Amino acid sequence: MPPSLRKWLAPTAWVAAVTAVLLVIFPVGFPNYDTIYALVWGRELAHGHSPDYGAALPPTPHPLIDFLGLVTSPFGEAPITVTMIVAYISLGLIAYLVYRLGAVWFDKWIGILAAVIVLTRAPFLSNGLRAYVDLPYIAFCLGALYVEARKPRAGWPVLALLVPAGLLRPEAWGFAIAYWIWLAFDIRRAQSDTGSVSTGRKPDHVAGFRPINTVFGWEVGWRGERSTRELAWLGLLALGGIIIWVLFDAITTGNPLYSLTGTQETVESLKRQTGPVDLIVYGPRRLGEVMQWPGMIGGFGGLVLGFIFLRRRSALGIVAVVLALLAFAFLAAAGLAIIARYTMLAGAILSIFFAVALLGWRLVDKSNPYRRWWQVFAGIVLLMVLVWLPNQWNLDKQVHTDLSNQGQIENDLTDLVNEGAFAGNCGPIAVPNHRAVPRLAFGLDVKPTDIVSASEAVSGEEKEKLEEAELHGYWVEPASSFVIHNYILDPNDKTNFKKLEAPAGFKEVARNESWVIYSRCGG
């Protein structure tokens, strides 16, 4: 076997094994609301049309997932299949990259434990198996971090991974820019000319270093390892994500800042926590939802211990955690929602330091008197993990239950589409709330604005479409309280299902365990 092929065999087998285990334990993954919308928009782009953002509460567009919908749209149901393959593989990749980072920075046992921690965090499983864009984004970011860990200042390979990450989440724009600054500039302690003469040799920091300014005894300057031309194209690459995203918004909507302003409007409509004050109050809680309290204590405890006793090993990981949390804070302050899945990148890296808290004392010299205190802290963290274990089991079990229940409801709606329940051209389709809109738009190959969400149709054009649907069209109703309980997309969704019964004159045309379809053709 060629060495180049053998090099990829182990990680491929590792990811394949993890993916297979996930498929066995959690076989009912499905694309979430945001991702189904992206597939619908990708199909519209494939047809040469701008994405239809006019329905109630559209999610933020993500260019890379829209592109995935575009290239797979000619193949029927393939977009959903491909999306779910990407989702399961992304979880496997995250586990593998966390393992490799732990092994490179510390040792393989810390890496293995960190991977186990990530794969047992409920938000990773829940969001990953619903195909949220955050999981491939995290995989790209961890891949870039791993490249840098293996080869410091690697340059373009790191930025080449951050560009697609920046087409999934805007935080990667900041990471790419920060990395370019790291490549281009250096900060070193200033050395006096007289000191250099007295020793009879040049200070070692002078070679290749071109000072720009001195601040508080530190020199800031060009690193000098790369030519101006190379730094210029690396700078362009670092800006690739934001340039492509802004161009995408400008071309498809005429507003280069549509993703930002549209997301802010949705956050306001859903009354989610946002802004600097809410960041202070709710930000730590959202990270805590990912890590849980043993993980928060272990993760940040391991971060501090790593900084004190294993600084060289921990340096890159500490910087990565700080950058991830700063990016989350910046976007929250700018008006984006403060939700748990936006903290998962920081959570993935903190999982490594959680493992460091438990096993890192093994890497400290036995003669160090503080080694014993670290062992005591590790014992306390382990005790907390054991006490919390039943709760963690229940959280992961709830993920399985929710995926099964909601997946069945989604599949039942798709079955009615495939069975022809919406055959004919009766008029608008009214659904209880906005969650069903993209699923029907995808299945029926119609625009999202052809479907009206009754719970959001309170004024304007949406109200007019609902009034039209009351005269002729289709009404989709939940068939049981089970569907009502399990098909609420957002905690702030105030859908009044009793108010959304089909109007008089509508007849039942199809039914299954989850849904009842009524229609009235001709008005």
FENQUIJO-V733548 format. One line per field, one symbol per residue. psi: psi as a letter, one per 20 degrees, with the letter a starting at -180 (. if undefined). A space follows every 10 residues. Layout:
BEGIN
psi->???
END
This chain:
BEGIN
psi->pqhhhhhigg hghggggggg gghghmilqq prgghgghhg hhhhhhjjqq qnjirplqrp qohhhghghg hihildjhgg ggghghgghg gggggghggh ghggherhhg ggggggggij pghggghgij kqihghghgg ghgghgghhh nqlhchhghh hhghhijhpi hhghggghhg hhhhrqpqpq pqhhhhghij rqqiihoipo qgrpoljppp rphjhqrhgg hghhgghhjg ghgggggggg ghiioikghg hgghgggggi lqprrgghgg gighhghhhg hrhhhggggh ghgghghghl gghigghggg gggghggggg hghjjrqnrh iijhghhghh hghghghhih hhjpphiphi ghhhhgghhg ggggghhigh ghghghhhgg ggggghhggg hhghghghik hkqrmhbqpp qgrihighgh hghilrqhii ppohhimirb hhhghghghi gqbqppqqir hggghikphq hjokpnhhik qprqipqpiq qahhqppqqo pi.
END
